[in-house]
C-alpha cells in the first residue's frame, strides 16, 4: 500500500505509530491549499492519514483521487471531510480517540498570560527594562463560558480552583447541567458577554454556531474584558473582533484557531500594532499539540490502517 501522513508538523508520526508491514509510508510536514499541487501530491496514495481539519476534503478533491480507499483522521470526527462524497466513492473514513485536557490547559494559559500582561512584561525585560504594565488577579473575576461541554466543563473546574466565579451559556445548556458544574446559567449570550470579565468559547462549529459572536456581542462586553477562542474560528466574526479590539471591547484577545491554517502573514489578524501592544495573543493551534495527544493520534491511526488492511473492525465515522 501507498500511505501518506499529512501535516506532521512535529515530525513524530513515524516514531509514535507502528507502521511496520503496511507498505510505503510518506510523511508531509507542510500544508498545501486546494488546487493542482495538492491533487498531484495525493493522487498516488490509497490511504490518507490526516491531522484534524487542516486539509479539507470536499467532493472536488475526493473525486480527483481515484486510488483513494481509506481516510483516517485524528480525532473522532472531522467536519472538513465530505462524507457523502467519500461514501459514494466507496472510501472508508475512520477516526481515532481524542484527549480534552490539552485544550482546557491552553485556555488557562492564554487567560493567565493576557490578564497578567505576560507578553508586555517580557518585552520590557528583553528590552533592558524591568516591570511593565500591571496585570490583574483571576481570583474574584467572572469567567463566561460560551459552551459547557466536556472542554468547557474542564475550563470551569480550573477557573474555580483559581477563585473565579463561572457562568455559562449555550443554546442547549440546562439549569441542571450548569448546577452540576457549579456554574451560573446565563439567560442569553448578550448577558454573558456583558457580565463577564473573561469570555471563552467552547462550542462545536455548526450551521447554528457559525458567526455566532459578532459586532453586537463584542460591543456588549465590559471594559477591560478579555476574549478567548480555542474552539473554532468560524464561531467568531474575525473582522468584528479586530474592530472591537481597536475600540477596547474586548480589551484583549487570545486566539488559537483560525479560518486559514497555517495562518498567513498577510491575514488581517497578523496586526502588528495589536500584537505589539499585548492586546492580541496568537498561538498556532496548540490546543491539541502535546506529546500524549500525538502518541494517541498516531498510534491509533496506524492501528486503524492495520485493521483495515486485515479486514478487522475499525472506528468508522
C-alpha positions, 0 to 999 in steps of 0.5 A: 500500500501507498500511505501518506501522513499529512501535516506532521508538523512535529515530525513524530508520526513515524516514531509514535505509530507502528507502521511496520508491514503496511507498505510505503509510508510518506510523511508531509510536514507542510500544508498545501491549499486546494488546487493542482499541487495538492491533487498531484501530491495525493493522487498516488496514495490509497490511504490518507492519514490526516491531522484534524481539519487542516486539509479539507476534503470536499467532493472536488478533491475526493473525486480527483483521487481515484486510488483513494480507499481509506481516510483516517483522521485524528480525532473522532470526527472531522467536519472538513471531510465530505462524507457523502462524497467519500461514501459514494466513492466507496472510501472508508473514513475512520477516526481515532480517540481524542484527549480534552485536557490539552485544550482546557490547559491552553485556555488557562494559559492564554487567560493567565498570560493576557490578564497578567500582561505576560507578553508586555512584561517580557518585552520590557525585560528583553528590552533592558527594562524591568516591570511593565504594565500591571496585570490583574488577579483571576481570583474574584473575576467572572469567567463566561463560558460560551459552551459547557461541554466536556472542554468547557466543563474542564475550563470551569473546574480550573477557573474555580480552583483559581477563585473565579466565579463561572457562568455559562451559556449555550443554546442547549445548556440546562439549569441542571447541567450548569448546577452540576458544574457549579456554574451560573446559567446565563439567560442569553449570550448578550448577558454573558458577554456583558457580565463577564470579565473573561469570555471563552468559547467552547462550542462545536462549529455548526450551521447554528454556531457559525458567526455566532459572536459578532459586532453586537456581542463584542460591543456588549462586553465590559471594559477591560474584558478579555476574549478567548477562542480555542474552539473554532474560528468560524464561531467568531466574526474575525473582522468584528473582533479586530474592530472591537479590539481597536475600540477596547471591547474586548480589551484583549484577545487570545486566539488559537484557531483560525479560518486559514491554517497555517495562518498567513502573514498577510491575514488581517489578524497578523496586526502588528500594532495589536500584537505589539501592544499585548492586546492580541495573543496568537498561538498556532493551534496548540490546543491539541499539540502535546506529546500524549495527544500525538502518541494517541493520534498516531498510534491509533491511526496506524492501528486503524490502517492495520485493521483495515488492511486485515479486514478487522473492525475499525472506528468508522465515522 
